[in-house]
Amino acid sequence: MQSKKERGGAFADGEFMRRSQTTILTTLAVIASLLFMSQFPAVSNVSNIHPELTEGTPPPNTDTDGDLIPDVHETLFEEWMNWTASDGREVVLQGLDKNNASDASMDFDKDGLNATEEFCWPYPANCTAPGFPRGLTGQLDENNDRIYLDPRLSDTDGDGMPDGYEAYMCHRMGGFDLVAQRYSCPSFDPLNASDLTLDGDNDGFDVDRDGILSDSERFTAPEEYAYGSPSNFTAELDGLWCHATLPEGSILKNWPFLPSGANATFHNLLDACTSRAINPVGEDLWLGTDPLLDDSDRYLWDGFSVRPLYPSFGDGIPDGWEVHFGLDPLNRSNALEDPDRDGWDTNRDGGVSSDVSRTLTALKVGEALSTLEEYLVHYDDGNTVYPGLKSTLLNNGSEFSTMPLIYDAPANTLAVMHHDIRSLGEHDGTLYAMSKYGVSVIDHDESTQSHHSLPQGVLLHDGFLAYGEGSPYAVVMGTNIGFGVAPLLADGTLGSIGTWSWSLAGPIHAISPLSGEDLNLHAIGLGEAGQGGIIEVDGTATILSTFDLGAGLKSALAEANASVSTIQHGLAGGTTFQLFVGTDRGLFIVETASARDEAVGEWRFFYTPETNPIPTDVDELRSLPLGSNGNPAEIRDMVLDGPSSSNAQVLWFGTPSGLHMLDLNDDFIQHSGLFVHPGVEGKLSRESNSIHSIHPTGD
């Protein structure tokens, strides 16, 4: 047996080994914890510092001077600004100071808004009041950056209107949202420069009579604000273009008056009004025209004194028209004046009686051609001219769309080269618009287009598509220098200008294919007083030959001294080739297949006020309306029509008096009746029957 000592010794050895293992495990745990803690940054000891011993650095978003404008905002605009005005005056504007509370109520830039109002925008000036429900002031721009009104610039967005004026106009238009307690301005936004070309009242002057007010023709809001101001007017030095009699403002709060007290929304506008206004008519008001009213005349000079018109406005003439002609858009009295003295002494009593009233009846009684009457002549009962390529659905008399010009159209928008369209051709959905300066090829189905300019100095007068085996292969053109032929490529576009073929036959006004040739295409082109020729074009769109006109045709046009406007050639009644030549003096017809023979034609009708051996004959034509002074025999357009291209039954032609039809079988001319346009809204306009173009619908 083992002794007790031996057993005890054995117990002691096992306990020693267990303690050694525990020590190793504890050591490993401590090392692991140290490695884990080493991954964290060091933590400084915390100590207490007395407030009086700090450096005074404020926490973010503080208001050091207590003016309720955050320091961060005042720091943003703390830099002083200076520049030289257009007349050499120095402009020096101080910035904001976060240590000076007085600048919150200052209007350094004289735009009618103090620093607090500019900080708060688009919220009202009380946005700094405790408990006012608002988000961040200012607004996000297109780059998602927050922008604010600049208290050092009178016109923050640079659109020509001071910030205070735009804020006033925004409020006037109902731009204040009572629920959101902020301004939302679709126009007159002092942080959006798009108002630069704004003409909300459409009172500009359509100088070119195209029915569209272009940017240069608009009488824009900035122009209306500044109307009458000196050319060297600088808002930061001169203030707002308004007149005030401080300290009180107007008791009226409608345009153009600037109210004060409880009626005023922006209380600093009056103080910012300029002192440079000379003899202003009225007080406590804006001095320019009204950008929301197309006719702003607000006073009348009766020969003795100036009388305000409020609440009446206007003289019947839009502001932009008056400004364009140097008249005063604020003075109603000049509507009845005749400054250029172009009236007419109707009763021959030695004097021209004045217009005494703006009514249409009174204007007719007066012999003077007053300013208002001259405007009404321009206005023309609302009729206007819309040039260019237009499209509309048949039987839709009120809606149409105008195709823009290529240099003025947005990307991927179908357009044309020029508004002066001389001829149109179409094949399988592809349109060939032949304009004054070139040809636009437009595929509406594929929304593709190509544009082909004429050489410098060449002007297109007329043109048509040349067909072979049912498809077009060339564009044949009559120009101011002669004939031009452009080949068509497989995709329908024109070949490069180097592949075009030319015949310099002199100015060609009208051009048409001749139907009497079986092989190559022959085309006739005519101009002034017998000038012109005939070309032969092969299948590759090349001009092979140029021929002289037949002697009979040439001499007849020369004798009449007629200018050709349109040509048609075809089988009349399916039996005889006839050439129809429409001119500014009548219709000439000759039986010929080639136009190169000696055939002598005749004038179906003819008229000219000049002395001419050809007798006048217009008995078959519709008479011109009363008051018209055009030529009743002038032909603007002609179209042969019948069951097929080789069997023409009638010739349609249009004159200043209306639509006419020449029956080729029975040889008589028909007009009036169903051929007369009934007018618009019950009014028969003489212009509605002045025909310029004809297109048979096939019905």
DRENDOVO-941521 format. One record per residue (C-alpha): residue in three letters; x, y negated, z. Coordinates in steps of 0.05 Angstrom, whole numbers, padded with zeros to 5 digits, always signed. Example, Ala and Ser with C-alpha at 12.3 -4.5 7.8 and 13.67 -1.06 7.14 Angstrom:
BEGIN
ALA+00246+00090+00156;SER+00273+00021+00143;
END
This chain:
BEGIN
MET+00000+00000+00000;GLN+00020-00070-00012;SER+00033-00113+00046;LYS-00008-00173+00062;LYS+00051-00216+00044;GLU+00055-00185-00024;ARG-00019-00197-00036;GLY-00012-00268-00011;GLY+00048-00281-00056;ALA+00011-00255-00116;PHE-00047-00304-00102;ALA+00001-00362-00096;ASP+00033-00348-00164;GLY-00035-00346-00200;GLU-00058-00411-00167;PHE+00007-00445-00190;MET-00006-00426-00262;ARG-00078-00452-00261;ARG-00054-00519-00233;SER-00002-00525-00288;GLN-00055-00514-00342;THR-00100-00567-00310;THR-00042-00617-00310;ILE-00029-00605-00385;LEU-00102-00614-00403;THR-00107-00679-00363;THR-00045-00707-00396;LEU-00073-00692-00465;ALA-00139-00725-00448;VAL-00104-00788-00424;ILE-00062-00792-00488;ALA-00124-00782-00531;SER-00161-00837-00495;LEU-00103-00884-00504;LEU-00101-00869-00579;PHE-00176-00882-00583;MET-00173-00948-00546;SER-00116-00971-00590;GLN-00165-00977-00648;PHE-00200-01036-00615;PRO-00175-01108-00617;ALA-00144-01136-00556;VAL-00192-01172-00508;SER-00167-01235-00476;ASN-00176-01249-00404;VAL-00237-01292-00387;SER-00224-01355-00349;ASN-00266-01413-00325;ILE-00255-01484-00353;HIS-00285-01547-00325;PRO-00330-01585-00377;GLU-00291-01649-00367;LEU-00227-01613-00389;THR-00254-01591-00458;GLU-00232-01622-00524;GLY-00302-01647-00542;THR-00312-01604-00605;PRO-00387-01598-00617;PRO-00422-01534-00635;PRO-00448-01527-00707;ASN-00510-01567-00730;THR-00505-01622-00680;ASP-00527-01695-00685;THR-00472-01736-00653;ASP-00504-01804-00662;GLY-00574-01781-00646;ASP-00605-01809-00711;LEU-00640-01742-00724;ILE-00597-01730-00787;PRO-00550-01671-00775;ASP-00476-01685-00774;VAL-00465-01634-00829;HIS-00511-01675-00875;GLU-00479-01741-00858;THR-00411-01711-00870;LEU-00433-01688-00939;PHE-00446-01761-00959;GLU-00395-01797-00916;GLU-00348-01817-00973;TRP-00355-01888-00998;MET-00369-01897-01072;ASN-00348-01952-01119;TRP-00351-01967-01194;THR-00357-02025-01242;ALA-00426-02042-01270;SER-00437-02054-01345;ASP-00430-02130-01336;GLY-00365-02124-01296;ARG-00395-02130-01226;GLU-00363-02086-01174;VAL-00408-02036-01139;VAL-00386-02013-01070;LEU-00431-01967-01029;GLN-00415-01942-00960;GLY-00429-01870-00940;LEU-00464-01842-00879;ASP-00430-01842-00811;LYS-00445-01786-00762;ASN-00423-01832-00705;ASN-00469-01890-00724;ALA-00544-01881-00715;SER-00563-01946-00750;ASP-00550-01917-00820;ALA-00612-01872-00815;SER-00656-01932-00829;MET-00611-01963-00882;ASP-00623-01963-00957;PHE-00552-01972-00982;ASP-00568-01957-01055;LYS-00631-02000-01059;ASP-00674-01945-01088;GLY-00731-01956-01039;LEU-00715-01897-00994;ASN-00674-01901-00931;ALA-00624-01848-00909;THR-00676-01810-00868;GLU-00725-01808-00926;GLU-00671-01783-00973;PHE-00649-01729-00922;CYS-00721-01706-00912;TRP-00741-01701-00985;PRO-00783-01664-01008;TYR-00814-01671-00938;PRO-00840-01739-00916;ALA-00798-01786-00873;ASN-00826-01759-00808;CYS-00795-01691-00821;THR-00745-01706-00765;ALA-00801-01713-00713;PRO-00802-01658-00659;GLY-00847-01601-00678;PHE-00853-01620-00752;PRO-00864-01554-00790;ARG-00812-01551-00844;GLY-00757-01509-00874;LEU-00692-01533-00902;THR-00694-01601-00935;GLY-00670-01612-01006;GLN-00681-01559-01059;LEU-00644-01506-01098;ASP-00617-01522-01167;GLU-00610-01476-01227;ASN-00545-01448-01196;ASN-00581-01433-01131;ASP-00542-01488-01096;ARG-00579-01533-01047;ILE-00581-01606-01070;TYR-00605-01669-01035;LEU-00621-01740-01053;ASP-00557-01781-01050;PRO-00563-01843-01005;ARG-00505-01874-01045;LEU-00537-01868-01114;SER-00603-01901-01133;ASP-00616-01848-01186;THR-00593-01781-01159;ASP-00614-01739-01219;GLY-00592-01790-01271;ASP-00656-01793-01311;GLY-00661-01868-01312;MET-00712-01876-01255;PRO-00692-01893-01183;ASP-00707-01842-01130;GLY-00758-01886-01095;TYR-00796-01899-01159;GLU-00800-01825-01175;ALA-00823-01809-01104;TYR-00877-01862-01110;MET-00900-01834-01178;CYS-00900-01763-01151;HIS-00945-01785-01094;ARG-00989-01824-01142;MET-00999-01761-01184;GLY-01022-01722-01123;GLY-00956-01686-01112;PHE-00962-01682-01036;ASP-00983-01613-01012;LEU-01023-01623-00948;VAL-01016-01550-00928;ALA-00941-01544-00938;GLN-00930-01616-00915;ARG-00882-01629-00973;TYR-00879-01658-01043;SER-00882-01613-01103;CYS-00872-01654-01167;PRO-00883-01622-01235;SER-00859-01689-01262;PHE-00826-01750-01230;ASP-00782-01705-01188;PRO-00722-01746-01163;LEU-00679-01683-01162;ASN-00697-01660-01233;ALA-00669-01698-01293;SER-00718-01667-01343;ASP-00761-01730-01336;LEU-00710-01766-01380;THR-00752-01752-01443;LEU-00820-01750-01408;ASP-00876-01787-01444;GLY-00935-01762-01405;ASP-00984-01813-01433;ASN-00963-01802-01505;ASP-00959-01876-01519;GLY-00898-01874-01565;PHE-00899-01894-01638;ASP-00900-01839-01692;VAL-00854-01878-01738;ASP-00849-01826-01793;ARG-00924-01808-01790;ASP-00910-01733-01784;GLY-00960-01725-01727;ILE-00906-01707-01677;LEU-00873-01753-01626;SER-00799-01736-01629;ASP-00753-01754-01572;SER-00732-01818-01607;GLU-00804-01838-01620;ARG-00829-01829-01549;PHE-00839-01887-01501;THR-00810-01848-01443;ALA-00823-01856-01369;PRO-00753-01886-01356;GLU-00766-01936-01412;GLU-00834-01954-01383;TYR-00804-01964-01313;ALA-00749-02010-01340;TYR-00792-02049-01390;GLY-00774-02123-01386;SER-00713-02113-01342;PRO-00647-02147-01361;SER-00598-02105-01401;ASN-00546-02109-01345;PHE-00595-02089-01290;THR-00561-02045-01238;ALA-00606-02017-01184;GLU-00550-02010-01132;LEU-00538-02085-01138;ASP-00605-02112-01162;GLY-00655-02066-01129;LEU-00719-02037-01158;TRP-00754-02067-01219;CYS-00812-02093-01179;HIS-00833-02160-01148;ALA-00848-02170-01074;THR-00869-02228-01030;LEU-00842-02206-00963;PRO-00859-02190-00910;GLU-00929-02169-00932;GLY-00945-02128-00992;SER-01009-02121-01033;ILE-01076-02105-01002;LEU-01089-02063-01065;LYS-01058-01994-01069;ASN-01072-01976-01142;TRP-01021-01983-01198;PRO-00984-02029-01207;PHE-00991-02057-01137;LEU-00945-02040-01078;PRO-00983-02038-01013;SER-00956-02047-00942;GLY-00977-02026-00873;ALA-01025-01968-00867;ASN-01035-01966-00942;ALA-00962-01954-00956;THR-00931-01884-00963;PHE-00860-01907-00974;HIS-00847-01968-00929;ASN-00779-01988-00958;LEU-00801-02000-01030;LEU-00819-02073-01020;ASP-00753-02090-00987;ALA-00716-02059-01047;CYS-00752-02100-01100;THR-00707-02143-01142;SER-00698-02218-01138;ARG-00678-02222-01211;ALA-00749-02223-01240;ILE-00762-02290-01276;ASN-00833-02316-01274;PRO-00866-02249-01261;VAL-00941-02246-01272;GLY-00969-02222-01206;GLU-00937-02204-01141;ASP-00923-02142-01099;LEU-00924-02097-01160;TRP-00883-02057-01209;LEU-00860-02099-01268;GLY-00855-02046-01322;THR-00911-02011-01360;ASP-00951-01953-01332;PRO-00921-01885-01351;LEU-00988-01852-01337;LEU-01031-01899-01379;ASP-01020-01907-01453;ASP-01047-01978-01455;SER-01019-02018-01396;ASP-01040-02091-01411;ARG-01057-02119-01342;TYR-01065-02194-01354;LEU-01092-02243-01405;TRP-01069-02312-01426;ASP-01131-02352-01445;GLY-01094-02414-01468;PHE-01099-02448-01400;SER-01079-02398-01347;VAL-01060-02326-01336;ARG-01117-02282-01312;PRO-01105-02213-01283;LEU-01148-02157-01312;TYR-01148-02109-01253;PRO-01184-02061-01249;SER-01188-02066-01325;PHE-01128-02049-01368;GLY-01109-02047-01441;ASP-01120-02082-01507;GLY-01133-02023-01552;ILE-01060-02016-01573;PRO-01013-01963-01542;ASP-00953-01990-01505;GLY-00901-01956-01550;TRP-00931-01987-01613;GLU-00928-02056-01582;VAL-00857-02047-01558;HIS-00835-02021-01626;PHE-00859-02084-01659;GLY-00833-02132-01605;LEU-00901-02147-01574;ASP-00917-02151-01500;PRO-00951-02087-01476;LEU-00973-02123-01412;ASN-01008-02181-01445;ARG-01077-02167-01475;SER-01082-02234-01511;ASN-01033-02215-01566;ALA-01081-02163-01593;LEU-01121-02217-01629;GLU-01061-02257-01652;ASP-01034-02254-01723;PRO-00960-02270-01712;ASP-00939-02254-01784;ARG-00998-02293-01813;ASP-01016-02240-01864;GLY-01092-02252-01861;TRP-01133-02272-01922;ASP-01175-02334-01933;THR-01235-02294-01958;ASN-01283-02352-01967;ARG-01230-02398-01997;ASP-01244-02455-01948;GLY-01171-02470-01938;GLY-01165-02436-01870;VAL-01159-02366-01842;SER-01209-02355-01786;SER-01184-02319-01724;ASP-01208-02255-01694;VAL-01246-02274-01631;SER-01263-02206-01601;ARG-01235-02136-01601;THR-01300-02104-01625;LEU-01299-02073-01695;THR-01355-02120-01717;ALA-01318-02182-01694;LEU-01253-02158-01726;LYS-01289-02153-01794;VAL-01316-02224-01787;GLY-01248-02256-01774;GLU-01203-02269-01834;ALA-01138-02260-01795;LEU-01105-02192-01797;SER-01093-02189-01723;THR-01045-02144-01686;LEU-01102-02098-01665;GLU-01126-02092-01737;GLU-01056-02075-01761;TYR-01052-02020-01708;LEU-01120-01993-01730;VAL-01094-01989-01802;HIS-01035-01949-01775;TYR-01081-01905-01733;ASP-01125-01889-01793;ASP-01183-01861-01752;GLY-01136-01810-01722;ASN-01114-01780-01788;THR-01041-01764-01793;VAL-00992-01729-01838;TYR-00963-01662-01818;PRO-00907-01644-01866;GLY-00876-01576-01873;LEU-00895-01504-01881;LYS-00960-01488-01845;SER-01002-01425-01838;THR-01074-01414-01818;LEU-01126-01360-01822;LEU-01178-01366-01877;ASN-01244-01397-01853;ASN-01208-01428-01793;GLY-01213-01502-01804;SER-01184-01526-01738;GLU-01122-01486-01721;PHE-01056-01480-01757;SER-00983-01471-01740;THR-00923-01508-01769;MET-00858-01473-01781;PRO-00799-01511-01750;LEU-00735-01532-01784;ILE-00674-01486-01777;TYR-00633-01538-01740;ASP-00689-01553-01691;ALA-00715-01482-01678;PRO-00701-01438-01617;ALA-00659-01376-01628;ASN-00693-01319-01666;THR-00750-01364-01688;LEU-00771-01362-01761;ALA-00758-01430-01793;VAL-00748-01467-01859;MET-00692-01510-01887;HIS-00734-01573-01898;HIS-00805-01598-01888;ASP-00812-01619-01961;ILE-00836-01552-01991;ARG-00838-01556-02067;SER-00861-01485-02084;LEU-00877-01418-02051;GLY-00867-01347-02075;GLU-00885-01281-02041;HIS-00871-01207-02051;ASP-00887-01149-02004;GLY-00889-01193-01942;THR-00826-01233-01959;LEU-00838-01307-01968;TYR-00794-01352-02011;ALA-00801-01424-01987;MET-00769-01468-02040;SER-00756-01535-02007;LYS-00723-01599-02029;TYR-00653-01576-02007;GLY-00655-01501-02016;VAL-00692-01435-02009;SER-00712-01401-01944;VAL-00726-01326-01948;ILE-00772-01303-01892;ASP-00794-01232-01876;HIS-00852-01237-01827;ASP-00857-01162-01817;GLU-00784-01154-01797;SER-00777-01224-01767;THR-00715-01236-01808;GLN-00694-01297-01848;SER-00639-01325-01892;HIS-00628-01395-01918;HIS-00593-01415-01982;SER-00573-01488-01994;LEU-00569-01521-02062;PRO-00503-01553-02082;GLN-00489-01622-02055;GLY-00531-01674-02092;VAL-00578-01624-02125;LEU-00652-01630-02108;LEU-00704-01577-02122;HIS-00769-01600-02155;ASP-00804-01535-02172;GLY-00792-01460-02176;PHE-00820-01390-02184;LEU-00802-01317-02175;ALA-00780-01280-02239;TYR-00808-01208-02242;GLY-00784-01146-02277;GLU-00817-01078-02271;GLY-00862-01103-02215;SER-00808-01131-02170;PRO-00775-01200-02167;TYR-00703-01204-02189;ALA-00689-01279-02190;VAL-00712-01347-02166;VAL-00719-01396-02224;MET-00713-01469-02204;GLY-00724-01536-02236;THR-00679-01589-02206;ASN-00656-01661-02215;ILE-00599-01636-02259;GLY-00635-01582-02299;PHE-00649-01507-02292;GLY-00620-01462-02238;VAL-00627-01386-02232;ALA-00608-01348-02169;PRO-00605-01271-02169;LEU-00640-01232-02114;LEU-00602-01178-02077;ALA-00631-01110-02056;ASP-00654-01137-01989;GLY-00692-01194-02022;THR-00643-01250-02004;LEU-00609-01295-02055;GLY-00539-01280-02081;SER-00482-01326-02063;ILE-00483-01393-02098;GLY-00424-01372-02142;THR-00470-01321-02176;TRP-00523-01373-02194;SER-00532-01392-02267;TRP-00544-01464-02290;SER-00568-01503-02351;LEU-00557-01579-02346;ALA-00618-01601-02385;GLY-00633-01664-02345;PRO-00685-01675-02290;ILE-00739-01621-02289;HIS-00803-01639-02251;ALA-00843-01576-02265;ILE-00826-01506-02289;SER-00865-01445-02311;PRO-00854-01377-02344;LEU-00877-01371-02416;SER-00923-01312-02427;GLY-00913-01303-02502;GLU-00845-01268-02499;ASP-00838-01192-02493;LEU-00763-01183-02479;ASN-00724-01230-02435;LEU-00757-01282-02391;HIS-00768-01350-02423;ALA-00783-01410-02377;ILE-00804-01480-02396;GLY-00784-01541-02355;LEU-00810-01611-02366;GLY-00793-01679-02336;GLU-00804-01751-02354;ALA-00830-01774-02423;GLY-00815-01711-02463;GLN-00751-01692-02428;GLY-00739-01618-02415;GLY-00723-01552-02448;ILE-00733-01477-02450;ILE-00685-01425-02422;GLU-00677-01351-02435;VAL-00659-01308-02374;ASP-00638-01235-02378;GLY-00648-01180-02327;THR-00585-01198-02288;ALA-00611-01268-02274;THR-00564-01301-02323;ILE-00584-01358-02369;LEU-00568-01334-02440;SER-00593-01393-02480;THR-00625-01462-02474;PHE-00674-01485-02528;ASP-00703-01552-02547;LEU-00777-01566-02539;GLY-00822-01563-02599;ALA-00827-01629-02635;GLY-00902-01636-02626;LEU-00899-01625-02551;LYS-00840-01670-02541;SER-00866-01728-02582;ALA-00935-01726-02549;LEU-00906-01731-02479;ALA-00857-01785-02501;GLU-00912-01827-02533;ALA-00954-01823-02469;ASN-00892-01839-02427;ALA-00921-01787-02380;SER-00887-01754-02321;VAL-00902-01679-02317;SER-00927-01653-02250;THR-00949-01581-02265;ILE-00948-01530-02322;GLN-00990-01468-02337;HIS-00983-01420-02397;GLY-01025-01359-02414;LEU-01075-01324-02458;ALA-01139-01365-02456;GLY-01198-01318-02460;GLY-01149-01262-02475;THR-01138-01284-02546;THR-01097-01348-02555;PHE-01034-01371-02519;GLN-01044-01441-02493;LEU-00996-01487-02456;PHE-01028-01534-02405;VAL-00986-01593-02384;GLY-01011-01634-02324;THR-00983-01704-02318;ASP-00993-01768-02280;ARG-01035-01794-02339;GLY-01077-01734-02359;LEU-01080-01663-02386;PHE-01044-01644-02451;ILE-01061-01577-02484;VAL-01025-01543-02542;GLU-01035-01474-02573;THR-00965-01442-02573;ALA-00932-01377-02553;SER-00862-01405-02548;ALA-00867-01481-02538;ARG-00811-01486-02589;ASP-00854-01489-02652;GLU-00883-01549-02688;ALA-00952-01541-02659;VAL-00987-01607-02644;GLY-01032-01610-02583;GLU-01082-01660-02557;TRP-01099-01698-02494;ARG-01161-01669-02462;PHE-01167-01731-02419;PHE-01120-01790-02410;TYR-01115-01856-02373;THR-01062-01908-02358;PRO-01068-01981-02339;GLU-01009-01995-02385;THR-01016-02012-02459;ASN-01013-01946-02497;PRO-01037-01922-02566;ILE-01070-01861-02535;PRO-01144-01877-02522;THR-01172-01874-02452;ASP-01219-01816-02439;VAL-01240-01797-02368;ASP-01314-01786-02379;GLU-01311-01713-02360;LEU-01277-01726-02294;ARG-01307-01740-02226;SER-01304-01814-02209;LEU-01258-01840-02155;PRO-01291-01859-02089;LEU-01304-01932-02077;GLY-01243-01967-02051;SER-01194-01919-02084;ASN-01143-01947-02132;GLY-01110-01884-02158;ASN-01110-01856-02228;PRO-01171-01812-02240;ALA-01133-01773-02294;GLU-01073-01756-02251;ILE-01064-01681-02243;ARG-01030-01657-02178;ASP-01036-01582-02189;MET-01064-01530-02238;VAL-01078-01455-02235;LEU-01101-01407-02290;ASP-01152-01358-02264;GLY-01187-01297-02291;PRO-01196-01222-02284;SER-01123-01210-02303;SER-01060-01248-02317;SER-01070-01235-02392;ASN-01142-01258-02393;ALA-01150-01328-02364;GLN-01222-01352-02362;VAL-01215-01419-02326;LEU-01164-01472-02310;TRP-01170-01502-02241;PHE-01139-01571-02233;GLY-01139-01622-02177;THR-01141-01698-02183;PRO-01147-01756-02133;SER-01222-01751-02141;GLY-01231-01677-02128;LEU-01228-01605-02153;HIS-01245-01591-02227;MET-01254-01528-02268;LEU-01242-01524-02343;ASP-01282-01466-02373;LEU-01235-01438-02426;ASN-01290-01399-02462;ASP-01343-01453-02468;ASP-01294-01511-02465;PHE-01327-01556-02413;ILE-01304-01587-02347;GLN-01343-01576-02283;HIS-01336-01615-02217;SER-01377-01640-02157;GLY-01431-01598-02125;LEU-01399-01540-02089;PHE-01331-01565-02110;VAL-01338-01626-02064;HIS-01310-01622-01993;PRO-01367-01637-01944;GLY-01324-01676-01897;VAL-01307-01667-01824;GLU-01358-01675-01768;GLY-01408-01705-01815;LYS-01360-01757-01841;LEU-01342-01755-01915;SER-01270-01777-01921;ARG-01247-01796-01990;GLU-01180-01764-01975;SER-01212-01696-01963;ASN-01227-01691-02038;SER-01159-01717-02060;ILE-01130-01650-02084;HIS-01055-01637-02080;SER-01052-01561-02085;ILE-01096-01503-02107;HIS-01096-01429-02089;PRO-01152-01384-02117;THR-01172-01332-02064;GLY-01197-01281-02115;ASP-01267-01279-02085;
END
